[in-house]
Amino acid sequence: MRRTVREPIQVYLTPEEREELDRTAHALGVSRSEVLRRGIGAVGSSHAASSVLGDVAAEGYVTPARAPAGIVPPRSRTVPFDQLMTSLDDDRRDR
């Protein structure tokens, strides 16, 4: 299958998001575009298109717009990015 550019997309990132994107691309040895494509694929394959917002809100990653001000959904525990990358590096070395 031949890959072609079908539509350029412009995304505004914070400096922190850009740094995270660059670190991830470097760690995986792929382009920033490929990191974004893989992220889209991961989200698309793990959630049904109709329930993405509900799942993300239920997991505590976002506050749903319908929630009254001041009420924050409980957050799931997350791993700091650098700890995740260290774990992935360890896993790669073990292969």
Secondary structure, 3 states (H helix, E strand, C coil): CCCCCCCCCCCCCCHHHHHHHHHHHHHHCCCHHHHHHHHHHHHHHHCCHHHHHHHHHHCCCCCCCCCCCCCCCCCCCCCCHHHHHHHHHHHHHCC
